[in-house]
């Protein structure tokens, strides 16, 4: 009987070990992997967006590349995780690249995803092969306020309280009004609104607040890899200010779209794919 008891304890211990150490590592994003190319592309969507924003892009490139498409936790229906911050998301993407032995990936980021891409290339220069920034700036707040200075220990609770106090209908109406200012293609507006509607309200507020307080203008000095920056057509009106923001990024190739708004992959599709094709084809 004693032997059976000891055996039961051992089996229980082994089962516990298998449960603890066999668990899949958790990251603050979901990943969809497609394609089988030797070179990898990592796609980071923008604020409150689904990885589906890259669907047409991955369809174009997955024949020749392995594509990793992220959707961040708390956005577009993906389960939220506690303590979402820009810095945490950046470090976890770097961790995912290392853990999965992804060799010198090309990272393509839109909007806030572009900000994460800039931060990754600056903080982990040996990890990244190339980057493509789709309509993002090192410091969005400084475009309207050149004297902007990021706050230390920024308190996001007022923003969280405001967003979480809104009814679903109030929040939906806010998105219906704001998305057409970012997306000219009317056929995609309802889809993008739905991504916001399905986003966790606390994550939405915290990340909006955190990203609004992010300033990468000095950090990008350390970016060494080839870099393509695709900017919406309206930004050509702020060219001196934008180029000033990117002045510390020596390898940056800034290009302005011919038409449309913030979602360049929808609004100026032909130009967008031409730029990507040219950049990705250079070895």
Secondary structure, DSSP 8 states (H G I E B T S, - for coil): -HHHHHHHHHHHHHHHHHHHHTS----SEEEEEE---SEEEEEE--TT--GGGGHHHHHHHTTTEEEEEEEETTSTT----SS--HHHHHHHHHHHHHHTT-TTEEEEEETHHHHHHHHHHHH-TTTEEEEEEES--S-HHHHH-TT----TT---HHHHHHHHHS-HHHHHHHHHHHHTTT---HHHHHHHHHHHHTS-HHHHHHHHHHHHT---TTGGGG--SEEEEEE-GGGGGGHHHHHHHTTT-TTEEEEE-SS--S-HHHHTHHHHHHHHHHHHH--
